[in-house]
Amino acid sequence: MNVLLNPSEVSTVVSLVTAHLLDTIDLTEEARTEIRSWRTDRSPGGSHLDDFTDAFNETLATSIDETTRRRHMRGGRFQRKTAAERSLS
């Protein structure tokens, strides 16, 4: 499965996740300020959004790949395993 988010979509994810953190976790004011600053850097037009989008998409693709069961041939038989399960075999 290929999933690619554009910078605007990644920025929306960043906003939602950080808002949830700020609303639900008891943090010091310094921590809140750092989270807000980190989020601002990854807002549309922010200086770090493009690099973060690339890293986000790569991590998302890796996660999907590792947890998706695929058919593969082993010992003349088809098996369905995730990448993690195949590495243990």
Gaussian input, Z-matrix of N, CA and C with variables (Angstrom, degrees):
# hf/3-21g

backbone

0 1
 N
 C     1     B1
 C     2     B2     1     A1
 N     3     B3     2     A2     1     D1
 C     4     B4     3     A3     2     D2
 C     5     B5     4     A4     3     D3
 N     6     B6     5     A5     4     D4
 C     7     B7     6     A6     5     D5
 C     8     B8     7     A7     6     D6
 N     9     B9     8     A8     7     D7
 C    10    B10     9     A9     8     D8
 C    11    B11    10    A10     9     D9
 N    12    B12    11    A11    10    D10
 C    13    B13    12    A12    11    D11
 C    14    B14    13    A13    12    D12
 N    15    B15    14    A14    13    D13
 C    16    B16    15    A15    14    D14
 C    17    B17    16    A16    15    D15
 N    18    B18    17    A17    16    D16
 C    19    B19    18    A18    17    D17
 C    20    B20    19    A19    18    D18
 N    21    B21    20    A20    19    D19
 C    22    B22    21    A21    20    D20
 C    23    B23    22    A22    21    D21
 N    24    B24    23    A23    22    D22
 C    25    B25    24    A24    23    D23
 C    26    B26    25    A25    24    D24
 N    27    B27    26    A26    25    D25
 C    28    B28    27    A27    26    D26
 C    29    B29    28    A28    27    D27
 N    30    B30    29    A29    28    D28
 C    31    B31    30    A30    29    D29
 C    32    B32    31    A31    30    D30
 N    33    B33    32    A32    31    D31
 C    34    B34    33    A33    32    D32
 C    35    B35    34    A34    33    D33
 N    36    B36    35    A35    34    D34
 C    37    B37    36    A36    35    D35
 C    38    B38    37    A37    36    D36
 N    39    B39    38    A38    37    D37
 C    40    B40    39    A39    38    D38
 C    41    B41    40    A40    39    D39
 N    42    B42    41    A41    40    D40
 C    43    B43    42    A42    41    D41
 C    44    B44    43    A43    42    D42
 N    45    B45    44    A44    43    D43
 C    46    B46    45    A45    44    D44
 C    47    B47    46    A46    45    D45
 N    48    B48    47    A47    46    D46
 C    49    B49    48    A48    47    D47
 C    50    B50    49    A49    48    D48
 N    51    B51    50    A50    49    D49
 C    52    B52    51    A51    50    D50
 C    53    B53    52    A52    51    D51
 N    54    B54    53    A53    52    D52
 C    55    B55    54    A54    53    D53
 C    56    B56    55    A55    54    D54
 N    57    B57    56    A56    55    D55
 C    58    B58    57    A57    56    D56
 C    59    B59    58    A58    57    D57
 N    60    B60    59    A59    58    D58
 C    61    B61    60    A60    59    D59
 C    62    B62    61    A61    60    D60
 N    63    B63    62    A62    61    D61
 C    64    B64    63    A63    62    D62
 C    65    B65    64    A64    63    D63
 N    66    B66    65    A65    64    D64
 C    67    B67    66    A66    65    D65
 C    68    B68    67    A67    66    D66
 N    69    B69    68    A68    67    D67
 C    70    B70    69    A69    68    D68
 C    71    B71    70    A70    69    D69
 N    72    B72    71    A71    70    D70
 C    73    B73    72    A72    71    D71
 C    74    B74    73    A73    72    D72
 N    75    B75    74    A74    73    D73
 C    76    B76    75    A75    74    D74
 C    77    B77    76    A76    75    D75
 N    78    B78    77    A77    76    D76
 C    79    B79    78    A78    77    D77
 C    80    B80    79    A79    78    D78
 N    81    B81    80    A80    79    D79
 C    82    B82    81    A81    80    D80
 C    83    B83    82    A82    81    D81
 N    84    B84    83    A83    82    D82
 C    85    B85    84    A84    83    D83
 C    86    B86    85    A85    84    D84
 N    87    B87    86    A86    85    D85
 C    88    B88    87    A87    86    D86
 C    89    B89    88    A88    87    D87
 N    90    B90    89    A89    88    D88
 C    91    B91    90    A90    89    D89
 C    92    B92    91    A91    90    D90
 N    93    B93    92    A92    91    D91
 C    94    B94    93    A93    92    D92
 C    95    B95    94    A94    93    D93
 N    96    B96    95    A95    94    D94
 C    97    B97    96    A96    95    D95
 C    98    B98    97    A97    96    D96
 N    99    B99    98    A98    97    D97
 C   100   B100    99    A99    98    D98
 C   101   B101   100   A100    99    D99
 N   102   B102   101   A101   100   D100
 C   103   B103   102   A102   101   D101
 C   104   B104   103   A103   102   D102
 N   105   B105   104   A104   103   D103
 C   106   B106   105   A105   104   D104
 C   107   B107   106   A106   105   D105
 N   108   B108   107   A107   106   D106
 C   109   B109   108   A108   107   D107
 C   110   B110   109   A109   108   D108
 N   111   B111   110   A110   109   D109
 C   112   B112   111   A111   110   D110
 C   113   B113   112   A112   111   D111
 N   114   B114   113   A113   112   D112
 C   115   B115   114   A114   113   D113
 C   116   B116   115   A115   114   D114
 N   117   B117   116   A116   115   D115
 C   118   B118   117   A117   116   D116
 C   119   B119   118   A118   117   D117
 N   120   B120   119   A119   118   D118
 C   121   B121   120   A120   119   D119
 C   122   B122   121   A121   120   D120
 N   123   B123   122   A122   121   D121
 C   124   B124   123   A123   122   D122
 C   125   B125   124   A124   123   D123
 N   126   B126   125   A125   124   D124
 C   127   B127   126   A126   125   D125
 C   128   B128   127   A127   126   D126
 N   129   B129   128   A128   127   D127
 C   130   B130   129   A129   128   D128
 C   131   B131   130   A130   129   D129
 N   132   B132   131   A131   130   D130
 C   133   B133   132   A132   131   D131
 C   134   B134   133   A133   132   D132
 N   135   B135   134   A134   133   D133
 C   136   B136   135   A135   134   D134
 C   137   B137   136   A136   135   D135
 N   138   B138   137   A137   136   D136
 C   139   B139   138   A138   137   D137
 C   140   B140   139   A139   138   D138
 N   141   B141   140   A140   139   D139
 C   142   B142   141   A141   140   D140
 C   143   B143   142   A142   141   D141
 N   144   B144   143   A143   142   D142
 C   145   B145   144   A144   143   D143
 C   146   B146   145   A145   144   D144
 N   147   B147   146   A146   145   D145
 C   148   B148   147   A147   146   D146
 C   149   B149   148   A148   147   D147
 N   150   B150   149   A149   148   D148
 C   151   B151   150   A150   149   D149
 C   152   B152   151   A151   150   D150
 N   153   B153   152   A152   151   D151
 C   154   B154   153   A153   152   D152
 C   155   B155   154   A154   153   D153
 N   156   B156   155   A155   154   D154
 C   157   B157   156   A156   155   D155
 C   158   B158   157   A157   156   D156
 N   159   B159   158   A158   157   D157
 C   160   B160   159   A159   158   D158
 C   161   B161   160   A160   159   D159
 N   162   B162   161   A161   160   D160
 C   163   B163   162   A162   161   D161
 C   164   B164   163   A163   162   D162
 N   165   B165   164   A164   163   D163
 C   166   B166   165   A165   164   D164
 C   167   B167   166   A166   165   D165
 N   168   B168   167   A167   166   D166
 C   169   B169   168   A168   167   D167
 C   170   B170   169   A169   168   D168
 N   171   B171   170   A170   169   D169
 C   172   B172   171   A171   170   D170
 C   173   B173   172   A172   171   D171
 N   174   B174   173   A173   172   D172
 C   175   B175   174   A174   173   D173
 C   176   B176   175   A175   174   D174
 N   177   B177   176   A176   175   D175
 C   178   B178   177   A177   176   D176
 C   179   B179   178   A178   177   D177
 N   180   B180   179   A179   178   D178
 C   181   B181   180   A180   179   D179
 C   182   B182   181   A181   180   D180
 N   183   B183   182   A182   181   D181
 C   184   B184   183   A183   182   D182
 C   185   B185   184   A184   183   D183
 N   186   B186   185   A185   184   D184
 C   187   B187   186   A186   185   D185
 C   188   B188   187   A187   186   D186
 N   189   B189   188   A188   187   D187
 C   190   B190   189   A189   188   D188
 C   191   B191   190   A190   189   D189
 N   192   B192   191   A191   190   D190
 C   193   B193   192   A192   191   D191
 C   194   B194   193   A193   192   D192
 N   195   B195   194   A194   193   D193
 C   196   B196   195   A195   194   D194
 C   197   B197   196   A196   195   D195
 N   198   B198   197   A197   196   D196
 C   199   B199   198   A198   197   D197
 C   200   B200   199   A199   198   D198
 N   201   B201   200   A200   199   D199
 C   202   B202   201   A201   200   D200
 C   203   B203   202   A202   201   D201
 N   204   B204   203   A203   202   D202
 C   205   B205   204   A204   203   D203
 C   206   B206   205   A205   204   D204
 N   207   B207   206   A206   205   D205
 C   208   B208   207   A207   206   D206
 C   209   B209   208   A208   207   D207
 N   210   B210   209   A209   208   D208
 C   211   B211   210   A210   209   D209
 C   212   B212   211   A211   210   D210
 N   213   B213   212   A212   211   D211
 C   214   B214   213   A213   212   D212
 C   215   B215   214   A214   213   D213
 N   216   B216   215   A215   214   D214
 C   217   B217   216   A216   215   D215
 C   218   B218   217   A217   216   D216
 N   219   B219   218   A218   217   D217
 C   220   B220   219   A219   218   D218
 C   221   B221   220   A220   219   D219
 N   222   B222   221   A221   220   D220
 C   223   B223   222   A222   221   D221
 C   224   B224   223   A223   222   D222
 N   225   B225   224   A224   223   D223
 C   226   B226   225   A225   224   D224
 C   227   B227   226   A226   225   D225
 N   228   B228   227   A227   226   D226
 C   229   B229   228   A228   227   D227
 C   230   B230   229   A229   228   D228
 N   231   B231   230   A230   229   D229
 C   232   B232   231   A231   230   D230
 C   233   B233   232   A232   231   D231
 N   234   B234   233   A233   232   D232
 C   235   B235   234   A234   233   D233
 C   236   B236   235   A235   234   D234
 N   237   B237   236   A236   235   D235
 C   238   B238   237   A237   236   D236
 C   239   B239   238   A238   237   D237
 N   240   B240   239   A239   238   D238
 C   241   B241   240   A240   239   D239
 C   242   B242   241   A241   240   D240
 N   243   B243   242   A242   241   D241
 C   244   B244   243   A243   242   D242
 C   245   B245   244   A244   243   D243
 N   246   B246   245   A245   244   D244
 C   247   B247   246   A246   245   D245
 C   248   B248   247   A247   246   D246
 N   249   B249   248   A248   247   D247
 C   250   B250   249   A249   248   D248
 C   251   B251   250   A250   249   D249
 N   252   B252   251   A251   250   D250
 C   253   B253   252   A252   251   D251
 C   254   B254   253   A253   252   D252
 N   255   B255   254   A254   253   D253
 C   256   B256   255   A255   254   D254
 C   257   B257   256   A256   255   D255
 N   258   B258   257   A257   256   D256
 C   259   B259   258   A258   257   D257
 C   260   B260   259   A259   258   D258
 N   261   B261   260   A260   259   D259
 C   262   B262   261   A261   260   D260
 C   263   B263   262   A262   261   D261
 N   264   B264   263   A263   262   D262
 C   265   B265   264   A264   263   D263
 C   266   B266   265   A265   264   D264

   B1=1.4389
   B2=1.5328
   B3=1.3107
   B4=1.4586
   B5=1.5178
   B6=1.3073
   B7=1.4558
   B8=1.5144
   B9=1.3071
   B10=1.4573
   B11=1.5157
   B12=1.2999
   B13=1.4542
   B14=1.5251
   B15=1.3209
   B16=1.4544
   B17=1.5342
   B18=1.3233
   B19=1.4686
   B20=1.5255
   B21=1.3087
   B22=1.4657
   B23=1.5305
   B24=1.3221
   B25=1.4611
   B26=1.5317
   B27=1.3260
   B28=1.4606
   B29=1.5222
   B30=1.3237
   B31=1.4603
   B32=1.5247
   B33=1.3202
   B34=1.4646
   B35=1.5261
   B36=1.3365
   B37=1.4677
   B38=1.5267
   B39=1.3267
   B40=1.4676
   B41=1.5304
   B42=1.3195
   B43=1.4678
   B44=1.5221
   B45=1.3295
   B46=1.4662
   B47=1.5234
   B48=1.3286
   B49=1.4617
   B50=1.5236
   B51=1.3169
   B52=1.4620
   B53=1.5252
   B54=1.3209
   B55=1.4676
   B56=1.5267
   B57=1.3307
   B58=1.4659
   B59=1.5315
   B60=1.3247
   B61=1.4661
   B62=1.5246
   B63=1.3245
   B64=1.4667
   B65=1.5279
   B66=1.3272
   B67=1.4663
   B68=1.5249
   B69=1.3267
   B70=1.4632
   B71=1.5301
   B72=1.3032
   B73=1.4656
   B74=1.5226
   B75=1.3224
   B76=1.4537
   B77=1.5332
   B78=1.3297
   B79=1.4614
   B80=1.5242
   B81=1.3187
   B82=1.4606
   B83=1.5200
   B84=1.2979
   B85=1.4696
   B86=1.5259
   B87=1.3274
   B88=1.4687
   B89=1.5317
   B90=1.3263
   B91=1.4618
   B92=1.5244
   B93=1.3200
   B94=1.4708
   B95=1.5212
   B96=1.3178
   B97=1.4610
   B98=1.5255
   B99=1.3343
   B100=1.4701
   B101=1.5289
   B102=1.3229
   B103=1.4685
   B104=1.5185
   B105=1.3100
   B106=1.4673
   B107=1.5285
   B108=1.3268
   B109=1.4606
   B110=1.5266
   B111=1.3439
   B112=1.4577
   B113=1.5220
   B114=1.3259
   B115=1.4690
   B116=1.5211
   B117=1.3259
   B118=1.4646
   B119=1.5275
   B120=1.3224
   B121=1.4724
   B122=1.5257
   B123=1.3247
   B124=1.4540
   B125=1.5276
   B126=1.3134
   B127=1.4624
   B128=1.5307
   B129=1.3401
   B130=1.4605
   B131=1.5358
   B132=1.3134
   B133=1.4543
   B134=1.5136
   B135=1.3329
   B136=1.4655
   B137=1.5171
   B138=1.3044
   B139=1.4630
   B140=1.5311
   B141=1.3138
   B142=1.4650
   B143=1.5306
   B144=1.3173
   B145=1.4668
   B146=1.5279
   B147=1.3189
   B148=1.4626
   B149=1.5207
   B150=1.3313
   B151=1.4631
   B152=1.5236
   B153=1.3374
   B154=1.4584
   B155=1.5292
   B156=1.3293
   B157=1.4630
   B158=1.5225
   B159=1.3269
   B160=1.4677
   B161=1.5218
   B162=1.3201
   B163=1.4695
   B164=1.5290
   B165=1.3355
   B166=1.4644
   B167=1.5225
   B168=1.3414
   B169=1.4601
   B170=1.5251
   B171=1.3172
   B172=1.4553
   B173=1.5282
   B174=1.3190
   B175=1.4637
   B176=1.5278
   B177=1.3170
   B178=1.4640
   B179=1.5199
   B180=1.3298
   B181=1.4660
   B182=1.5252
   B183=1.3225
   B184=1.4535
   B185=1.5220
   B186=1.3230
   B187=1.4569
   B188=1.5257
   B189=1.3093
   B190=1.4663
   B191=1.5275
   B192=1.3315
   B193=1.4620
   B194=1.5219
   B195=1.3255
   B196=1.4603
   B197=1.5196
   B198=1.3089
   B199=1.4604
   B200=1.5275
   B201=1.3231
   B202=1.4581
   B203=1.5205
   B204=1.3130
   B205=1.4725
   B206=1.5258
   B207=1.3251
   B208=1.4523
   B209=1.5226
   B210=1.3265
   B211=1.4580
   B212=1.5203
   B213=1.3039
   B214=1.4527
   B215=1.5331
   B216=1.3159
   B217=1.4590
   B218=1.5226
   B219=1.3269
   B220=1.4698
   B221=1.5274
   B222=1.3077
   B223=1.4626
   B224=1.5146
   B225=1.3405
   B226=1.4540
   B227=1.5159
   B228=1.3232
   B229=1.4719
   B230=1.5218
   B231=1.3102
   B232=1.4602
   B233=1.5235
   B234=1.3127
   B235=1.4571
   B236=1.5238
   B237=1.3193
   B238=1.4629
   B239=1.5164
   B240=1.3282
   B241=1.4547
   B242=1.5184
   B243=1.3064
   B244=1.4759
   B245=1.5225
   B246=1.3300
   B247=1.4660
   B248=1.5212
   B249=1.3200
   B250=1.4607
   B251=1.5279
   B252=1.3224
   B253=1.4654
   B254=1.5263
   B255=1.3470
   B256=1.4634
   B257=1.5122
   B258=1.3327
   B259=1.4707
   B260=1.5235
   B261=1.3318
   B262=1.4582
   B263=1.5179
   B264=1.3349
   B265=1.4783
   B266=1.5062
   A1=107.48
   A2=115.52
   A3=120.14
   A4=109.85
   A5=114.94
   A6=121.24
   A7=106.70
   A8=116.42
   A9=121.20
   A10=108.26
   A11=115.40
   A12=119.89
   A13=109.08
   A14=115.79
   A15=118.84
   A16=108.93
   A17=117.90
   A18=119.81
   A19=114.50
   A20=117.70
   A21=120.53
   A22=111.04
   A23=116.70
   A24=120.90
   A25=111.19
   A26=117.29
   A27=120.81
   A28=109.87
   A29=116.40
   A30=120.29
   A31=111.03
   A32=117.37
   A33=121.66
   A34=110.59
   A35=116.87
   A36=120.66
   A37=109.58
   A38=116.96
   A39=121.65
   A40=110.08
   A41=116.78
   A42=120.66
   A43=111.91
   A44=116.40
   A45=120.18
   A46=112.05
   A47=116.56
   A48=120.18
   A49=110.97
   A50=117.13
   A51=119.24
   A52=111.21
   A53=117.80
   A54=120.02
   A55=109.96
   A56=116.00
   A57=120.00
   A58=110.55
   A59=116.69
   A60=120.21
   A61=111.32
   A62=116.04
   A63=120.29
   A64=112.23
   A65=116.68
   A66=120.84
   A67=113.78
   A68=117.95
   A69=119.09
   A70=115.10
   A71=117.84
   A72=120.18
   A73=109.64
   A74=115.19
   A75=120.76
   A76=108.61
   A77=116.28
   A78=122.22
   A79=110.71
   A80=115.22
   A81=119.12
   A82=108.28
   A83=116.30
   A84=120.07
   A85=110.64
   A86=116.43
   A87=120.41
   A88=110.81
   A89=116.91
   A90=121.21
   A91=110.83
   A92=116.56
   A93=120.42
   A94=111.11
   A95=116.24
   A96=121.11
   A97=110.75
   A98=116.78
   A99=121.29
   A100=110.78
   A101=117.12
   A102=120.58
   A103=110.12
   A104=117.57
   A105=120.50
   A106=111.26
   A107=116.74
   A108=120.76
   A109=110.87
   A110=116.26
   A111=121.31
   A112=109.98
   A113=116.85
   A114=121.78
   A115=110.85
   A116=117.74
   A117=121.43
   A118=111.22
   A119=116.62
   A120=120.57
   A121=111.93
   A122=117.74
   A123=122.05
   A124=112.64
   A125=116.34
   A126=120.78
   A127=108.71
   A128=118.15
   A129=119.51
   A130=110.28
   A131=115.10
   A132=120.56
   A133=113.04
   A134=117.20
   A135=121.60
   A136=111.03
   A137=115.55
   A138=120.46
   A139=114.26
   A140=118.44
   A141=120.86
   A142=113.79
   A143=118.15
   A144=120.14
   A145=112.83
   A146=119.14
   A147=120.13
   A148=111.77
   A149=117.13
   A150=120.17
   A151=110.88
   A152=116.70
   A153=120.49
   A154=110.51
   A155=117.46
   A156=121.36
   A157=110.30
   A158=117.09
   A159=120.54
   A160=110.78
   A161=116.85
   A162=120.89
   A163=110.89
   A164=117.16
   A165=122.18
   A166=110.26
   A167=116.86
   A168=121.06
   A169=111.78
   A170=117.93
   A171=121.17
   A172=110.95
   A173=116.55
   A174=120.82
   A175=111.07
   A176=116.88
   A177=121.09
   A178=110.61
   A179=117.91
   A180=121.68
   A181=110.88
   A182=117.76
   A183=121.91
   A184=110.56
   A185=116.91
   A186=121.10
   A187=111.24
   A188=116.52
   A189=120.49
   A190=109.74
   A191=116.48
   A192=120.70
   A193=111.38
   A194=116.94
   A195=120.61
   A196=113.11
   A197=117.87
   A198=119.94
   A199=113.62
   A200=117.72
   A201=121.26
   A202=109.88
   A203=115.70
   A204=119.93
   A205=108.29
   A206=115.29
   A207=121.10
   A208=108.83
   A209=114.18
   A210=119.08
   A211=108.68
   A212=116.33
   A213=121.19
   A214=108.91
   A215=114.30
   A216=120.31
   A217=109.12
   A218=115.09
   A219=120.18
   A220=107.61
   A221=115.14
   A222=119.64
   A223=112.99
   A224=117.22
   A225=120.97
   A226=114.29
   A227=117.43
   A228=121.36
   A229=109.56
   A230=116.04
   A231=120.51
   A232=109.45
   A233=115.69
   A234=121.94
   A235=107.83
   A236=115.99
   A237=121.45
   A238=107.79
   A239=115.89
   A240=120.70
   A241=109.86
   A242=114.87
   A243=120.09
   A244=107.53
   A245=116.47
   A246=121.08
   A247=110.56
   A248=117.09
   A249=121.01
   A250=110.49
   A251=117.14
   A252=120.88
   A253=111.20
   A254=116.92
   A255=120.16
   A256=111.42
   A257=117.94
   A258=120.52
   A259=111.41
   A260=117.79
   A261=121.52
   A262=112.06
   A263=116.43
   A264=120.02
   A265=111.45
   D1=130.81
   D2=176.30
   D3=-106.17
   D4=123.79
   D5=175.98
   D6=-128.52
   D7=122.71
   D8=177.07
   D9=-130.06
   D10=122.55
   D11=176.98
   D12=-98.05
   D13=143.69
   D14=176.45
   D15=-86.15
   D16=168.15
   D17=-176.91
   D18=-55.32
   D19=-35.99
   D20=179.02
   D21=-65.00
   D22=-41.37
   D23=179.47
   D24=-68.17
   D25=-40.55
   D26=177.46
   D27=-63.72
   D28=-40.16
   D29=177.91
   D30=-61.58
   D31=-37.66
   D32=177.17
   D33=-64.84
   D34=-43.03
   D35=177.42
   D36=-60.94
   D37=-46.13
   D38=179.20
   D39=-57.88
   D40=-45.04
   D41=-179.86
   D42=-62.41
   D43=-44.52
   D44=-179.11
   D45=-65.44
   D46=-44.87
   D47=-177.96
   D48=-67.15
   D49=-45.82
   D50=-178.90
   D51=-67.64
   D52=-36.48
   D53=176.89
   D54=-62.53
   D55=-41.54
   D56=178.19
   D57=-62.33
   D58=-44.41
   D59=177.61
   D60=-59.36
   D61=-48.57
   D62=-177.49
   D63=-64.50
   D64=-31.75
   D65=-177.64
   D66=-83.79
   D67=-24.51
   D68=-170.29
   D69=-114.56
   D70=-14.20
   D71=-176.63
   D72=-111.92
   D73=137.50
   D74=176.94
   D75=-77.92
   D76=106.59
   D77=-176.24
   D78=-121.19
   D79=155.85
   D80=173.70
   D81=-71.12
   D82=161.42
   D83=178.58
   D84=-63.68
   D85=-34.16
   D86=177.63
   D87=-63.26
   D88=-43.07
   D89=178.21
   D90=-64.40
   D91=-41.73
   D92=177.73
   D93=-60.59
   D94=-42.28
   D95=179.77
   D96=-63.88
   D97=-41.43
   D98=179.03
   D99=-64.41
   D100=-43.19
   D101=178.74
   D102=-63.17
   D103=-44.52
   D104=179.26
   D105=-62.92
   D106=-39.76
   D107=178.48
   D108=-65.18
   D109=-43.31
   D110=178.25
   D111=-61.26
   D112=-42.56
   D113=179.53
   D114=-65.20
   D115=-41.16
   D116=-179.96
   D117=-62.22
   D118=-39.04
   D119=177.84
   D120=-63.20
   D121=-23.26
   D122=-178.00
   D123=-109.02
   D124=21.00
   D125=175.38
   D126=-86.78
   D127=162.36
   D128=179.37
   D129=-52.84
   D130=128.14
   D131=-177.08
   D132=87.08
   D133=-5.59
   D134=179.21
   D135=-69.51
   D136=157.33
   D137=-173.61
   D138=-71.00
   D139=-21.94
   D140=-174.81
   D141=-111.03
   D142=3.46
   D143=-172.39
   D144=-65.44
   D145=-43.13
   D146=-177.21
   D147=-63.70
   D148=-45.77
   D149=178.68
   D150=-64.47
   D151=-40.48
   D152=179.51
   D153=-65.91
   D154=-38.08
   D155=178.53
   D156=-61.29
   D157=-43.60
   D158=178.25
   D159=-61.73
   D160=-46.77
   D161=-179.89
   D162=-65.06
   D163=-40.89
   D164=179.05
   D165=-60.37
   D166=-48.70
   D167=-179.08
   D168=-64.05
   D169=-38.88
   D170=178.28
   D171=-65.14
   D172=-43.73
   D173=179.13
   D174=-66.27
   D175=-41.17
   D176=177.89
   D177=-62.58
   D178=-45.56
   D179=179.72
   D180=-62.81
   D181=-41.48
   D182=178.53
   D183=-63.29
   D184=-43.50
   D185=179.37
   D186=-62.72
   D187=-44.97
   D188=178.79
   D189=-62.79
   D190=-44.58
   D191=-178.84
   D192=-62.09
   D193=-40.81
   D194=-177.43
   D195=-71.51
   D196=-25.23
   D197=-176.32
   D198=-104.92
   D199=-3.77
   D200=179.57
   D201=-87.53
   D202=128.64
   D203=177.46
   D204=-79.04
   D205=131.75
   D206=178.66
   D207=-126.81
   D208=151.17
   D209=175.44
   D210=-82.50
   D211=135.09
   D212=174.91
   D213=-146.15
   D214=155.92
   D215=-177.61
   D216=-90.64
   D217=130.68
   D218=175.59
   D219=-145.69
   D220=122.45
   D221=179.24
   D222=61.66
   D223=33.41
   D224=178.85
   D225=79.25
   D226=4.28
   D227=179.91
   D228=-125.89
   D229=148.55
   D230=174.70
   D231=-81.41
   D232=138.16
   D233=175.26
   D234=-129.61
   D235=153.67
   D236=175.41
   D237=-116.10
   D238=114.88
   D239=179.43
   D240=-145.73
   D241=158.55
   D242=172.62
   D243=-79.11
   D244=167.82
   D245=177.73
   D246=-59.80
   D247=-38.97
   D248=179.53
   D249=-65.11
   D250=-42.64
   D251=179.08
   D252=-65.86
   D253=-37.72
   D254=178.77
   D255=-66.50
   D256=-34.54
   D257=-178.92
   D258=-70.49
   D259=-24.44
   D260=178.44
   D261=-79.27
   D262=-21.02
   D263=-176.54
   D264=-77.22

